[in-house]
Amino acid sequence: MANRKPRTAYDGWTYMLIQEKKPIRALQIFNNRKSKISGFAYDVIIQKLGSAKMFEELENVLDQMRKEDGLKCKEGLLCSVIKLYGRARKPEAAMELFDKMPQFGYPKPSIRSFNTLFNALLNSKRFDLLQPLYKTMPISPDTCTYNILIKAHCNANRLEDARELFDKMPEPNLVTYGTLINALCENMNVNQAFQLFYDMTKKKGLCPNVYIYTALMGGLCNDGKVDKALKLKMEMEHKGVRPDTVTYTTLINGLFKVGRSEEVGKMLEEMNDNGCVLHVATYNTFITYLCKDGNFEGAFGFLDAMKCIFGKQDIVSCNIIVSGLCREGKIKEAYDLFEDMPRRGCEPTVITYRTMLDGFCGAGRFKEAAMFLESMVSKGFTPRRVSVSEVISGLCKEGKIDWASSVLRNMAKECLVEFSAWDALMPYVCSKTERQKASELLNHIVCIS
């Protein structure tokens, strides 16, 4: 019988704290402790509270730990909390804790702490806070620091600044090259991306990974150069790098874009043979192009297949089909899918409602659009103001002035009316026979203003 690895021994209280799944209950167990609490127990409760986004309680525990005699909070634990703030999009809280690190016994934060804070600000999309901190760093940046800053520049579409930082780096690694190559490809700078690729492989001797190859294939496909992308895939495989689901999805998307949908089946077979599982994004790629080709039977087929594979259908997939049907003027079919979405496990979102409303308007079915609009707003979904104006204008053109006036008044109460909607209605009510209605409307405008 094989020797088992000995289990770490915990006292009963600590074991109970670890096993408790509910953060509130875990906090009660923690607060009821009468004797001294270990640093490990603090770590456990802080992680539980942070994962549950119970930050007020977490901060109270941190403050309690700071005041504990003979117990020093590990830098790694503080970094974990800063990371949790970043994931929760709480950049100010992350910076506040970083500034308090001297109170926990760290007068000079390490490069690890700086990088953790920088990454939290990156996740919070607060580049405006990140850049000034970098410029005033009292210690030298390392490769991780540069990678975070380069990614921040790329996310802000400041590729020249990203390249300037890249050129300052002593030793760029695969993450650095991958980040910059992907950003260049997304911005259609494929030639520059390949130049960087060749510098990486020929001058630096680095072996590209599947992420870098796939980024380059995506750039080629977006440029319509699918054959070159397929050739690059063969080169990648020859060098022992296996394509993944994202690679195949990228190439399938490229084939659809250039009208070579007949080759997709072969790509799917190869994907299956290589053990790559289709992601939801891959299905949505198929559904998008099937809808563009007017093949809604095929699109619904993929939608039904998603139920078998993933256990439910995807709201994005449903929205794509609703949009495609509306674009083709198939409003009844679009509305049937809209009503059937809850049964399919997808509750309509504000995007679904807006798409359906625009579909009614586009088909000139303004009476149904008005009823749908009222229902949409009553359920808490906000339409685009331009769509509200279109509904009112359409009703006016059909001579349904009373109905248009009712819609306008109801939407004005929700602050969902542009002045163009008032402009559309006023000419119809300002005739000699409608002076009373015109006066009422004018009074309403004044009250709303």
C-alpha positions as MATLAB code, in Angstrom:
seq = 'MANRKPRTAYDGWTYMLIQEKKPIRALQIFNNRKSKISGFAYDVIIQKLGSAKMFEELENVLDQMRKEDGLKCKEGLLCSVIKLYGRARKPEAAMELFDKMPQFGYPKPSIRSFNTLFNALLNSKRFDLLQPLYKTMPISPDTCTYNILIKAHCNANRLEDARELFDKMPEPNLVTYGTLINALCENMNVNQAFQLFYDMTKKKGLCPNVYIYTALMGGLCNDGKVDKALKLKMEMEHKGVRPDTVTYTTLINGLFKVGRSEEVGKMLEEMNDNGCVLHVATYNTFITYLCKDGNFEGAFGFLDAMKCIFGKQDIVSCNIIVSGLCREGKIKEAYDLFEDMPRRGCEPTVITYRTMLDGFCGAGRFKEAAMFLESMVSKGFTPRRVSVSEVISGLCKEGKIDWASSVLRNMAKECLVEFSAWDALMPYVCSKTERQKASELLNHIVCIS';
ca = [
       0.000    0.000    0.000;
       1.399    3.396   -1.039;
       2.388    5.812    1.704;
      -0.096    8.626    2.085;
       1.023   12.202    2.465;
       0.416   13.194    6.087;
      -2.377   15.703    6.550;
      -1.655   19.037    8.168;
      -2.996   18.982   11.723;
      -5.465   21.756   12.591;
      -7.231   22.323   15.874;
     -10.977   21.796   15.854;
     -11.790   25.499   15.612;
      -9.469   26.134   12.635;
     -10.774   23.043   10.836;
     -14.361   24.263   11.362;
     -13.411   27.682    9.931;
     -11.816   26.090    6.854;
     -14.782   23.777    6.210;
     -17.495   26.450    6.585;
     -18.734   27.373    3.070;
     -20.906   30.356    4.026;
     -18.786   33.508    4.585;
     -21.233   35.028    7.099;
     -21.231   31.864    9.185;
     -17.418   31.648    8.897;
     -17.178   35.216   10.204;
     -19.384   34.312   13.179;
     -17.091   31.361   13.979;
     -14.072   33.666   13.673;
     -15.553   36.379   15.918;
     -16.547   33.854   18.605;
     -12.927   32.763   19.101;
     -11.847   33.686   22.640;
      -8.180   32.685   22.529;
      -5.351   33.950   20.311;
      -5.961   33.665   16.567;
      -3.214   32.373   14.270;
      -1.996   34.140   11.149;
      -3.259   31.182    9.106;
      -6.808   31.618   10.471;
      -6.700   35.309    9.537;
      -5.620   34.301    6.030;
      -8.555   31.862    5.740;
     -11.253   34.321    6.845;
      -9.863   37.174    4.749;
      -9.886   35.015    1.606;
     -13.467   33.900    2.320;
     -14.696   37.462    2.886;
     -12.839   38.803   -0.142;
     -14.242   36.101   -2.443;
     -17.734   37.021   -1.219;
     -16.977   40.752   -1.757;
     -17.697   41.443    1.923;
     -15.071   44.169    1.955;
     -16.291   46.125    4.975;
     -16.043   42.993    7.136;
     -12.688   42.130    5.535;
     -11.282   45.553    6.416;
     -12.424   45.161   10.033;
     -10.611   41.807   10.254;
      -7.470   43.316    8.687;
      -7.561   46.159   11.204;
      -7.961   43.639   14.041;
      -4.974   41.678   12.720;
      -2.856   44.839   12.510;
      -3.454   45.504   16.229;
      -2.708   41.905   17.290;
       0.413   41.704   19.486;
       3.229   39.532   18.166;
       1.482   38.831   14.874;
       2.763   40.269   11.613;
       0.550   40.239    8.538;
       2.394   38.594    5.647;
       3.049   40.708    2.586;
       1.495   37.936    0.478;
      -1.802   38.296    2.335;
      -1.905   42.062    1.750;
      -1.147   41.449   -1.935;
      -4.032   38.943   -2.048;
      -6.423   41.587   -0.705;
      -5.175   44.173   -3.215;
      -5.747   41.573   -5.944;
      -9.302   40.990   -4.658;
      -9.964   44.747   -4.799;
      -8.746   44.749   -8.410;
     -11.085   41.924   -9.384;
     -13.974   43.769   -7.717;
     -13.089   47.001   -9.624;
     -12.257   48.886   -6.406;
      -9.043   50.717   -7.383;
      -9.249   53.356   -4.666;
      -9.500   50.679   -1.966;
      -6.502   48.868   -3.488;
      -4.442   52.075   -3.397;
      -5.540   52.869    0.162;
      -4.390   49.456    1.424;
      -1.111   49.797   -0.481;
      -0.524   53.164    1.219;
      -1.241   51.545    4.621;
       1.388   48.827    4.176;
       3.864   50.646    6.496;
       1.291   50.237    9.304;
       1.531   46.471    8.776;
       5.328   46.501    9.060;
       6.292   47.140    5.442;
       7.734   50.697    5.268;
       9.120   50.036    1.785;
       6.759   47.933   -0.369;
       8.545   45.386   -2.550;
       8.339   45.047   -6.329;
       5.801   42.279   -5.715;
       3.479   44.729   -3.928;
       3.894   47.353   -6.653;
       3.134   44.816   -9.386;
       0.066   43.575   -7.521;
      -1.243   47.126   -7.233;
      -0.457   47.875  -10.886;
      -2.323   44.742  -11.962;
      -5.323   45.682   -9.775;
      -5.440   49.118  -11.440;
      -5.137   47.465  -14.866;
      -8.072   45.147  -14.073;
     -10.033   48.205  -12.914;
      -9.187   49.988  -16.200;
      -7.666   52.896  -14.268;
      -4.663   53.672  -16.446;
      -4.863   57.276  -15.225;
      -3.859   56.081  -11.731;
      -1.331   53.502  -12.896;
       0.950   55.731  -14.979;
       1.754   58.364  -12.283;
       2.520   55.593   -9.757;
       4.951   53.961  -12.164;
       6.783   57.238  -12.757;
       7.313   57.766   -9.003;
       8.348   54.185   -8.146;
      11.258   54.232   -5.664;
      12.519   50.865   -6.971;
      13.432   49.568  -10.413;
      10.679   47.842  -12.413;
      11.059   44.181  -13.320;
       9.783   42.201  -16.321;
       6.364   41.726  -14.690;
       6.042   45.513  -14.176;
       6.823   46.182  -17.823;
       4.353   43.517  -18.973;
       1.542   45.083  -16.928;
       2.311   48.587  -18.222;
       2.592   47.422  -21.834;
      -0.765   45.677  -21.542;
      -2.277   48.844  -20.061;
      -0.963   50.903  -23.001;
      -2.293   48.324  -25.476;
      -5.723   48.294  -23.802;
      -5.774   52.104  -24.096;
      -4.797   51.793  -27.780;
      -1.522   53.628  -27.168;
       0.697   51.292  -29.179;
       3.544   53.778  -29.656;
       3.886   54.164  -25.877;
       3.709   50.378  -25.495;
       6.502   49.957  -28.052;
       8.594   52.619  -26.311;
       8.348   50.687  -23.030;
       9.094   47.454  -24.850;
      12.310   48.923  -26.237;
      13.390   49.891  -22.687;
      12.998   46.340  -21.360;
      16.217   44.460  -20.596;
      14.685   41.035  -21.316;
      11.203   40.858  -22.888;
       9.617   37.430  -22.448;
       6.865   35.488  -24.246;
       4.157   37.375  -22.341;
       5.618   40.696  -23.524;
       5.811   39.628  -27.154;
       2.372   38.030  -27.044;
       0.722   41.146  -25.613;
       2.272   43.467  -28.190;
       1.786   41.138  -31.177;
      -1.884   40.630  -30.285;
      -2.459   44.393  -29.953;
      -0.747   45.074  -33.304;
      -2.893   42.433  -35.034;
      -6.104   43.793  -33.505;
      -5.155   47.225  -34.860;
      -4.425   45.819  -38.355;
      -0.665   46.377  -38.036;
       0.034   42.814  -39.172;
       3.353   43.593  -40.858;
       4.736   45.128  -37.656;
       3.443   42.132  -35.711;
       5.323   39.726  -37.999;
       8.486   41.822  -37.715;
       8.245   41.482  -33.945;
       7.577   37.766  -34.375;
      10.737   37.289  -36.425;
      12.800   39.345  -33.958;
      11.520   37.132  -31.182;
      12.297   33.856  -32.946;
      15.471   34.692  -34.915;
      17.240   37.256  -32.718;
      16.036   36.253  -29.234;
      15.653   32.540  -29.899;
      12.267   32.391  -28.158;
       9.748   29.722  -29.195;
       6.283   31.236  -29.827;
       3.309   29.671  -28.083;
      -0.195   28.968  -29.412;
      -1.432   32.372  -28.174;
       1.089   34.252  -30.353;
       0.468   32.084  -33.416;
      -3.308   32.488  -33.037;
      -2.987   36.279  -32.702;
      -1.056   36.374  -35.992;
      -3.624   34.126  -37.696;
      -6.374   36.453  -36.485;
      -4.550   39.442  -37.955;
      -4.168   37.655  -41.315;
      -7.831   36.559  -41.350;
      -9.028   40.095  -40.574;
      -6.952   41.219  -43.558;
      -8.621   38.589  -45.760;
      -5.418   36.506  -46.047;
      -6.885   33.195  -44.941;
      -4.497   31.062  -47.013;
      -1.527   32.651  -45.234;
      -3.231   32.011  -41.896;
      -3.722   28.330  -42.799;
      -0.081   28.103  -43.887;
       0.993   29.613  -40.548;
      -1.089   26.968  -38.745;
       0.815   24.228  -40.637;
       4.114   25.879  -39.684;
       2.999   26.017  -36.063;
       2.095   22.314  -36.030;
       5.389   21.407  -37.734;
       7.185   23.081  -34.813;
       5.250   21.020  -32.295;
       2.746   23.665  -31.165;
      -0.801   22.251  -31.165;
      -3.730   24.463  -32.193;
      -6.421   24.986  -29.563;
     -10.109   25.837  -29.727;
      -9.379   29.574  -30.105;
      -7.080   28.836  -33.061;
      -9.756   26.850  -34.866;
     -12.449   29.428  -34.048;
     -10.211   32.170  -35.482;
      -9.660   30.234  -38.733;
     -13.354   29.268  -39.051;
     -14.287   32.922  -38.602;
     -11.784   33.812  -41.347;
     -13.207   31.206  -43.740;
     -16.726   32.517  -43.204;
     -15.566   36.108  -43.790;
     -14.147   35.339  -47.250;
     -17.123   33.193  -48.264;
     -15.409   29.807  -47.957;
     -18.006   28.235  -45.685;
     -17.730   24.900  -47.549;
     -14.304   24.399  -45.905;
     -15.641   24.821  -42.373;
     -16.836   21.203  -42.117;
     -13.316   19.875  -42.732;
     -11.949   22.275  -40.111;
     -14.546   21.037  -37.616;
     -13.559   17.408  -38.260;
      -9.904   18.224  -37.687;
     -10.821   20.139  -34.544;
     -12.717   17.131  -33.202;
      -9.867   14.739  -34.102;
      -7.453   16.924  -32.114;
      -9.696   16.800  -29.058;
     -10.630   20.493  -29.149;
     -14.045   21.235  -27.668;
     -16.217   23.850  -29.314;
     -16.645   26.939  -27.125;
     -19.804   29.039  -27.012;
     -17.886   31.696  -28.991;
     -17.340   29.190  -31.814;
     -21.048   28.433  -31.988;
     -21.831   32.145  -32.051;
     -19.434   32.558  -34.982;
     -21.388   29.912  -36.922;
     -24.744   31.394  -35.974;
     -23.653   34.922  -36.979;
     -22.635   33.882  -40.487;
     -25.606   31.551  -40.989;
     -27.901   34.471  -40.133;
     -26.029   36.721  -42.574;
     -26.621   34.092  -45.283;
     -30.299   33.863  -44.332;
     -29.898   30.238  -43.231;
     -32.008   30.463  -40.092;
     -32.778   26.749  -40.075;
     -29.050   26.095  -39.699;
     -28.760   28.817  -37.031;
     -31.558   27.230  -34.973;
     -29.854   23.865  -35.437;
     -26.692   25.177  -33.797;
     -28.802   26.794  -31.061;
     -30.438   23.439  -30.286;
     -27.047   21.693  -30.357;
     -25.811   24.087  -27.650;
     -28.558   22.787  -25.336;
     -27.253   19.229  -25.740;
     -23.586   20.142  -25.258;
     -23.670   22.927  -22.651;
     -26.950   22.092  -20.936;
     -28.447   25.455  -21.883;
     -28.563   27.915  -24.731;
     -26.630   31.167  -24.808;
     -28.303   34.583  -24.553;
     -25.825   36.040  -27.060;
     -26.746   33.310  -29.569;
     -30.462   34.058  -29.163;
     -29.842   37.782  -29.579;
     -27.868   37.161  -32.789;
     -30.774   35.182  -34.284;
     -33.393   37.719  -33.149;
     -31.334   40.470  -34.775;
     -30.859   38.457  -37.982;
     -34.585   37.681  -38.264;
     -35.510   41.341  -37.685;
     -32.976   42.433  -40.299;
     -34.643   40.082  -42.813;
     -38.117   41.401  -41.914;
     -39.132   38.104  -40.275;
     -40.704   39.853  -37.290;
     -43.146   37.066  -36.361;
     -40.320   34.503  -36.213;
     -38.166   36.931  -34.202;
     -40.980   37.568  -31.725;
     -41.696   33.831  -31.432;
     -38.040   33.272  -30.437;
     -38.204   36.257  -28.062;
     -41.195   34.729  -26.260;
     -39.618   31.273  -26.262;
     -36.315   32.402  -24.736;
     -37.285   31.764  -21.067;
     -38.173   28.157  -21.960;
     -34.748   27.853  -23.596;
     -33.098   29.008  -20.366;
     -32.308   32.534  -21.624;
     -34.121   35.495  -20.130;
     -34.279   38.417  -22.635;
     -31.871   41.247  -21.855;
     -32.078   44.950  -22.636;
     -30.256   44.160  -25.918;
     -32.998   41.674  -26.865;
     -35.733   44.186  -26.083;
     -34.027   46.993  -28.009;
     -33.429   44.726  -31.011;
     -37.048   43.601  -31.058;
     -38.356   47.173  -30.745;
     -36.160   48.331  -33.634;
     -37.375   45.316  -35.609;
     -41.031   46.354  -35.219;
     -40.151   49.913  -36.283;
     -38.059   48.766  -39.241;
     -40.987   46.696  -40.482;
     -43.343   49.668  -40.124;
     -45.395   47.901  -37.456;
     -45.672   50.910  -35.158;
     -48.853   49.844  -33.333;
     -47.091   46.665  -32.156;
     -43.937   48.690  -31.479;
     -45.904   51.027  -29.181;
     -47.377   48.131  -27.204;
     -43.973   46.438  -26.998;
     -42.386   49.708  -25.844;
     -44.892   50.102  -22.992;
     -44.282   46.485  -21.910;
     -40.505   46.921  -22.138;
     -40.445   50.007  -19.913;
     -42.872   48.470  -17.385;
     -40.386   45.580  -16.956;
     -37.541   47.967  -16.203;
     -35.746   47.900  -19.571;
     -34.631   51.240  -21.023;
     -35.125   51.801  -24.760;
     -32.889   54.029  -26.853;
     -34.380   57.497  -27.122;
     -34.031   57.454  -30.904;
     -36.235   54.327  -30.971;
     -38.895   56.084  -28.871;
     -38.852   58.984  -31.347;
     -39.225   56.533  -34.240;
     -42.277   54.911  -32.634;
     -43.962   58.302  -32.073;
     -43.117   59.553  -35.563;
     -44.407   56.317  -37.120;
     -47.708   56.500  -35.231;
     -48.138   60.106  -36.360;
     -47.601   59.204  -40.007;
     -50.262   56.497  -39.664;
     -52.694   59.042  -38.226;
     -52.735   57.523  -34.748;
     -52.284   60.897  -33.037;
     -53.960   60.018  -29.726;
     -51.820   56.932  -29.398;
     -48.661   58.871  -30.282;
     -49.559   61.518  -27.679;
     -50.094   58.824  -25.038;
     -46.724   57.183  -25.808;
     -44.988   60.560  -25.708;
     -46.474   61.501  -22.343;
     -45.676   58.119  -20.782;
     -42.101   58.115  -22.087;
     -41.579   61.753  -21.064;
     -42.332   60.746  -17.476;
     -39.414   58.308  -17.731;
     -37.173   61.000  -19.304;
     -36.907   58.905  -22.477;
     -37.996   61.486  -25.049;
     -35.842   63.556  -27.411;
     -37.122   66.935  -28.617;
     -37.343   65.413  -32.119;
     -40.285   63.350  -30.813;
     -42.133   66.527  -29.776;
     -41.275   68.027  -33.165;
     -42.758   64.992  -34.907;
     -46.058   65.230  -33.056;
     -46.689   68.994  -32.927;
     -47.548   69.523  -36.644;
     -50.294   66.897  -36.393;
     -51.988   68.475  -33.366;
     -51.570   72.108  -34.349;
     -54.368   72.107  -36.910;
     -57.500   74.208  -36.319;
     -59.441   71.166  -35.074;
     -56.727   70.041  -32.649;
     -55.897   73.305  -30.836;
     -56.967   71.886  -27.457;
     -54.582   68.938  -27.819;
     -51.796   71.264  -28.940;
     -52.333   73.396  -25.844;
     -52.245   70.298  -23.602;
     -49.052   69.117  -25.255;
     -47.415   72.517  -24.850;
     -48.299   72.559  -21.163;
     -46.859   69.083  -20.810;
     -43.586   70.184  -22.444;
     -43.343   73.081  -19.997;
     -44.011   70.777  -17.016;
     -41.383   68.240  -18.159;
     -38.831   70.982  -18.773;
];
